[in-house]
Amino acid sequence: MKILKILQLILISFPLLSCGFYKPVDQRTMPDTAKAKARKNVEEGRGVSMGGILNRKTTYEFSTSNPLWRASLEILDFMPLSTVDYSGGMIVTDWYSENNNEKESIKISVRFLSNEVRSDSVKIIIHKKNCSTVQNCKTVLLNKSKISEELTSTIIRKAALLQVEDKKKKKR
């Protein structure tokens, strides 16, 4: 009787264990809501898989392992941040002005297009706000400005240095 129950348990669990293998997903390409994620998974034929229980090799990608992300946060650490979303690949600062100058302020958005340390992996958008009075402000998009070019090159240089440091740590 016990052998029959064990055999039934094995036969029932076999289809569940062989549903598929875990494949990492880039979160920037996933929908935001849980229902939309579930719908996308069903459309792609993904489902619950218990196959990963036996295979314990798992790789995790955290924001601390991405040199572009770390470099951007280190470079922008003097500015107040309004939105920091690693899964969405975006950092947005709050309005910032030097020396409490309320007439001029800037806002920086950093978008990560790739995890690779390259100049085209980061898109920086800068908005400048000029106010003649508190009520009368004009916002201008600084497209391809000197500030965004300098910021991009500084982030890329810092990310390259962080990447070299990480490789040295892994060798030890």
SERO-4910 file (N, C-alpha, C, O; in steps of 0.05 Angstrom, whole numbers):
BEGIN
 pado doro    nc1    nc2    nc3   cac1   cac2   cac3    cc1    cc2    cc3    oc1    oc2    oc3
  Met    A     16    -24      0      0      0      0     17     25      0     12     44    -14
  Lys    A     39     25     16     57     48     17     71     52     -9     75     75    -18
  Ile    A     79     30    -22     93     32    -47     74     44    -68     83     59    -85
  Leu    A     49     37    -68     30     47    -87     27     78    -84     25     92   -103
  Lys    A     25     87    -59     22    115    -53     47    131    -62     45    153    -73
  Ile    A     70    120    -57     95    133    -65     97    134    -95    105    155   -107
  Leu    A     89    113   -109     89    113   -138     70    134   -149     76    147   -169
  Gln    A     46    136   -137     27    156   -145     38    184   -141     34    202   -159
  Leu    A     51    189   -119     63    215   -113     84    222   -134     85    245   -143
  Ile    A    100    203   -141    121    208   -161    109    214   -189    117    232   -203
  Leu    A     88    198   -196     75    202   -222     61    229   -223     60    242   -245
  Ile    A     50    238   -201     36    264   -201     56    287   -201     52    307   -215
  Ser    A     78    284   -187     98    306   -185    116    308   -209    128    329   -214
  Phe    A    120    287   -224    138    287   -248    130    309   -268    148    323   -276
  Pro    A    105    312   -276     98    333   -295    104    361   -283    111    379   -298
  Leu    A    100    364   -258    105    390   -245    134    397   -245    142    420   -249
  Leu    A    151    377   -240    180    382   -239    192    386   -266    214    398   -268
  Ser    A    179    378   -287    191    380   -314    178    402   -331    179    400   -355
  Cys    A    166    422   -318    152    443   -333    172    460   -349    164    469   -371
  Gly    A    195    465   -339    214    482   -353    237    490   -335    238    482   -312
  Phe    A    255    507   -347    278    516   -332    275    546   -328    263    560   -343
  Tyr    A    288    555   -307    288    584   -300    304    599   -320    327    591   -326
  Lys    A    293    620   -331    307    638   -349    306    666   -338    284    676   -334
  Pro    A    329    679   -334    328    706   -323    314    725   -342    316    722   -367
  Val    A    301    745   -332    285    765   -347    295    793   -341    300    799   -318
  Asp    A    299    809   -362    306    837   -358    281    852   -349    261    853   -364
  Gln    A    281    862   -325    257    875   -313    249    900   -328    225    908   -326
  Arg    A    267    912   -343    259    936   -358    240    930   -381    226    948   -391
  Thr    A    239    905   -390    222    897   -412    195    886   -402    178    880   -418
  Met    A    192    883   -376    168    872   -364    147    893   -359    155    916   -353
  Pro    A    122    886   -360    101    906   -354    101    912   -324    114    898   -308
  Asp    A     88    934   -316     89    944   -288     70    929   -270     78    922   -247
  Thr    A     45    923   -278     26    912   -260     28    881   -259     38    869   -278
  Ala    A     18    870   -238     20    841   -234      2    826   -255     11    806   -265
  Lys    A    -21    837   -261    -39    825   -281    -26    825   -308    -27    805   -323
  Ala    A    -13    847   -315      0    849   -342     24    830   -343     29    817   -364
  Lys    A     39    827   -321     61    808   -320     51    780   -324     63    764   -339
  Ala    A     30    773   -309     18    746   -311      9    740   -339     13    719   -350
  Arg    A     -5    760   -352    -14    757   -379      9    752   -399      7    735   -416
  Lys    A     30    768   -395     54    765   -413     66    737   -409     75    724   -428
  Asn    A     68    728   -384     80    701   -379     63    679   -391     74    660   -402
  Val    A     37    682   -390     19    662   -403     23    662   -433     24    641   -446
  Glu    A     24    686   -445     28    688   -474     54    676   -483     56    665   -505
  Glu    A     75    678   -466    101    667   -473    104    638   -465    125    626   -470
  Gly    A     84    627   -453     85    599   -446    100    593   -420    109    571   -415
  Arg    A    103    613   -404    117    609   -378     97    603   -357     74    611   -358
  Gly    A    105    587   -338     87    580   -316    103    573   -291    127    579   -290
  Val    A     90    561   -272    104    554   -248    122    530   -253    114    511   -266
  Ser    A    147    532   -244    166    510   -248    179    503   -222    188    521   -207
  Met    A    181    478   -217    194    469   -193    221    456   -200    234    443   -183
  Gly    A    229    458   -225    253    446   -234    278    458   -221    299    446   -219
  Gly    A    276    483   -212    299    497   -200    305    487   -172    326    494   -161
  Ile    A    288    470   -160    293    460   -133    318    442   -134    334    443   -115
  Leu    A    320    426   -154    343    407   -155    368    421   -164    390    413   -156
  Asn    A    365    441   -181    388    456   -191    391    481   -174    376    500   -177
  Arg    A    411    482   -157    413    504   -138    432    526   -147    439    544   -132
  Lys    A    440    526   -172    457    547   -183    439    571   -191    423    569   -210
  Thr    A    441    592   -177    424    616   -182    442    640   -183    461    643   -167
  Thr    A    438    657   -202    452    682   -203    433    705   -198    411    706   -208
  Tyr    A    442    724   -182    426    747   -175    439    772   -186    463    775   -185
  Glu    A    422    789   -197    433    815   -206    420    837   -189    397    843   -191
  Phe    A    437    848   -172    429    870   -155    440    896   -166    458    896   -182
  Ser    A    429    918   -156    438    944   -165    468    948   -158    482    963   -171
  Thr    A    477    935   -136    505    938   -128    524    925   -148    548    930   -147
  Ser    A    514    907   -165    532    893   -184    533    908   -210    548    900   -228
  Asn    A    518    929   -214    517    944   -239    535    969   -235    527    987   -221
  Pro    A    558    970   -249    576    993   -245    564   1019   -255    570   1040   -244
  Leu    A    548   1019   -276    535   1044   -286    516   1055   -265    516   1080   -261
  Trp    A    501   1038   -253    483   1047   -232    498   1059   -208    491   1081   -199
  Arg    A    518   1045   -199    533   1054   -176    548   1080   -182    548   1099   -166
  Ala    A    559   1082   -206    573   1107   -214    554   1130   -215    561   1152   -206
  Ser    A    531   1126   -226    511   1148   -228    503   1158   -201    501   1182   -196
  Leu    A    498   1139   -182    490   1148   -155    513   1163   -141    508   1182   -127
  Glu    A    537   1154   -146    560   1167   -133    564   1195   -145    570   1214   -130
  Ile    A    561   1198   -171    564   1224   -183    542   1244   -175    547   1267   -171
  Leu    A    517   1234   -173    494   1251   -166    488   1252   -136    467   1261   -129
  Asp    A    506   1243   -119    501   1242    -91    497   1269    -77    486   1270    -55
  Phe    A    505   1291    -90    502   1317    -78    474   1329    -84    466   1348    -71
  Met    A    459   1316   -102    432   1326   -109    411   1310    -95    414   1286    -91
  Pro    A    389   1323    -88    366   1307    -76    353   1291    -99    348   1301   -121
  Leu    A    348   1265    -93    336   1247   -113    306   1245   -108    297   1241    -85
  Ser    A    291   1247   -130    262   1244   -127    252   1216   -134    234   1206   -122
  Thr    A    265   1204   -154    257   1177   -163    283   1161   -168    300   1170   -183
  Val    A    284   1138   -156    307   1120   -160    294   1092   -165    284   1080   -146
  Asp    A    295   1082   -189    281   1057   -196    301   1039   -212    304   1043   -236
  Tyr    A    313   1020   -198    332   1003   -211    319    985   -231    329    981   -254
  Ser    A    296    974   -224    283    955   -243    273    970   -268    272    958   -290
  Gly    A    266    995   -265    258   1011   -288    281   1024   -302    278   1035   -324
  Gly    A    305   1024   -289    329   1035   -302    328   1065   -303    334   1077   -324
  Met    A    321   1078   -281    318   1107   -282    325   1120   -255    319   1110   -234
  Ile    A    339   1143   -257    345   1160   -234    336   1188   -241    343   1199   -262
  Val    A    319   1200   -225    309   1228   -229    315   1244   -204    308   1236   -182
  Thr    A    329   1266   -208    335   1284   -185    312   1303   -182    295   1307   -199
  Asp    A    312   1316   -159    293   1338   -153    306   1363   -165    329   1363   -173
  Trp    A    291   1385   -165    302   1410   -175    325   1418   -156    322   1418   -132
  Tyr    A    347   1426   -168    371   1433   -152    382   1460   -161    383   1466   -185
  Ser    A    388   1477   -142    401   1502   -148    424   1507   -130    424   1499   -106
  Glu    A    445   1519   -140    469   1524   -124    465   1549   -108    452   1568   -117
  Asn    A    476   1549    -84    476   1573    -66    448   1583    -61    444   1607    -59
  Asn    A    428   1565    -60    400   1573    -55    390   1594    -74    373   1611    -67
  Asn    A    399   1593    -99    390   1611   -120    363   1601   -130    361   1581   -144
  Glu    A    341   1614   -122    315   1606   -130    307   1613   -158    286   1605   -168
  Lys    A    324   1629   -171    317   1638   -198    325   1617   -219    313   1616   -241
  Glu    A    346   1602   -214    355   1581   -233    358   1554   -218    369   1553   -196
  Ser    A    348   1534   -230    352   1507   -219    351   1487   -242    340   1492   -264
  Ile    A    362   1463   -237    363   1442   -258    352   1416   -246    352   1412   -222
  Lys    A    343   1399   -264    333   1373   -257    345   1353   -277    345   1358   -301
  Ile    A    356   1332   -266    371   1312   -283    356   1286   -283    349   1276   -261
  Ser    A    352   1274   -306    342   1247   -309    363   1230   -322    374   1237   -343
  Val    A    368   1207   -310    388   1188   -321    372   1162   -328    360   1150   -310
  Arg    A    373   1154   -353    360   1130   -362    381   1110   -371    400   1117   -385
  Phe    A    379   1085   -361    398   1064   -368    386   1048   -391    365   1035   -388
  Leu    A    400   1048   -413    391   1034   -437    403   1006   -439    393    989   -453
  Ser    A    425   1002   -424    439    976   -425    456    974   -399    461    994   -386
  Asn    A    464    950   -392    481    946   -369    511    948   -376    528    948   -358
  Glu    A    516    950   -401    544    951   -410    555    979   -405    541    999   -407
  Val    A    581    981   -399    594   1006   -394    603   1018   -421    625   1014   -431
  Arg    A    584   1033   -433    589   1047   -459    574   1073   -458    556   1077   -442
  Ser    A    583   1092   -474    570   1118   -474    541   1118   -483    526   1135   -475
  Asp    A    534   1099   -500    506   1097   -510    488   1081   -491    465   1076   -497
  Ser    A    499   1072   -468    483   1057   -449    468   1075   -429    451   1066   -414
  Val    A    475   1101   -429    463   1120   -411    452   1144   -427    466   1154   -444
  Lys    A    428   1151   -421    416   1175   -433    410   1195   -410    396   1189   -391
  Ile    A    421   1219   -413    417   1239   -393    401   1262   -404    407   1273   -425
  Ile    A    380   1269   -389    362   1291   -397    364   1312   -375    360   1306   -352
  Ile    A    369   1337   -383    371   1358   -364    350   1380   -370    347   1389   -393
  His    A    335   1387   -350    316   1409   -351    326   1432   -335    336   1428   -313
  Lys    A    323   1456   -346    332   1480   -331    307   1497   -327    291   1502   -345
  Lys    A    304   1507   -302    281   1524   -295    292   1552   -289    308   1555   -271
  Asn    A    281   1572   -303    288   1600   -298    263   1614   -288    242   1612   -300
  Cys    A    266   1627   -265    243   1641   -253    249   1670   -250    270   1678   -238
  Ser    A    232   1687   -261    235   1716   -256    222   1723   -229    232   1740   -214
  Thr    A    200   1709   -223    187   1711   -197    180   1682   -189    184   1664   -204
  Val    A    170   1679   -165    164   1652   -155    141   1640   -172    141   1616   -177
  Gln    A    123   1656   -181    100   1647   -197    106   1645   -227     92   1631   -241
  Asn    A    127   1659   -237    132   1660   -265    158   1645   -271    180   1656   -270
  Cys    A    155   1619   -278    179   1602   -284    176   1590   -312    154   1583   -321
  Lys    A    199   1588   -326    200   1575   -352    219   1552   -350    241   1554   -339
  Thr    A    210   1529   -361    227   1505   -360    236   1500   -389    221   1500   -408
  Val    A    263   1495   -391    275   1490   -417    289   1464   -417    303   1457   -397
  Leu    A    286   1448   -438    300   1423   -441    328   1429   -453    330   1440   -475
  Leu    A    349   1422   -439    376   1426   -449    384   1401   -465    396   1382   -453
  Asn    A    379   1401   -490    385   1379   -508    414   1379   -516    424   1399   -526
  Lys    A    428   1357   -511    456   1354   -518    473   1378   -509    488   1390   -524
  Ser    A    469   1385   -484    484   1407   -472    511   1398   -463    517   1374   -461
  Lys    A    528   1417   -456    555   1411   -446    553   1397   -419    569   1379   -413
  Ile    A    533   1404   -403    530   1391   -377    523   1361   -380    535   1345   -367
  Ser    A    505   1355   -398    498   1327   -402    521   1311   -414    525   1287   -406
  Glu    A    537   1322   -432    560   1309   -443    581   1304   -421    593   1282   -420
  Glu    A    586   1324   -405    606   1321   -383    596   1300   -363    612   1284   -353
  Leu    A    570   1301   -357    559   1282   -337    560   1253   -348    567   1235   -333
  Thr    A    554   1250   -374    556   1223   -386    585   1213   -385    589   1190   -377
  Ser    A    604   1229   -393    632   1220   -393    642   1214   -365    657   1196   -360
  Thr    A    633   1230   -345    641   1226   -317    630   1199   -307    644   1184   -293
  Ile    A    605   1194   -313    592   1169   -304    605   1145   -317    610   1125   -304
  Ile    A    611   1147   -343    624   1125   -357    652   1119   -346    659   1096   -342
  Arg    A    667   1141   -341    694   1137   -330    693   1124   -302    708   1106   -297
  Lys    A    675   1134   -286    672   1123   -259    663   1094   -260    672   1077   -245
  Ala    A    644   1088   -278    634   1060   -281    657   1042   -290    658   1019   -281
  Ala    A    674   1051   -308    696   1035   -318    715   1029   -295    725   1007   -292
  Leu    A    721   1049   -278    738   1045   -255    725   1025   -235    739   1007   -225
  Leu    A    699   1027   -231    686   1008   -213    686    980   -224    689    960   -209
  Gln    A    684    978   -250    684    952   -263    711    939   -260    713    915   -256
  Val    A    733    954   -263    760    944   -260    764    935   -231    776    914   -226
  Glu    A    754    951   -212    757    943   -184    742    917   -178    752    900   -163
  Asp    A    718    914   -189    703    889   -185    717    865   -196    717    844   -184
  Lys    A    730    868   -220    745    846   -231    769    838   -214    775    815   -211
  Lys    A    782    858   -203    805    853   -185    795    838   -160    809    820   -151
  Lys    A    773    846   -149    762    832   -125    754    803   -131    758    786   -114
  Lys    A    743    798   -155    735    771   -162    760    753   -166    758    729   -161
  Lys    A    782    764   -175    806    748   -179    818    739   -152    830    718   -151
  Arg    A    814    755   -132    825    748   -105    809    726    -94    815    717    -72
***
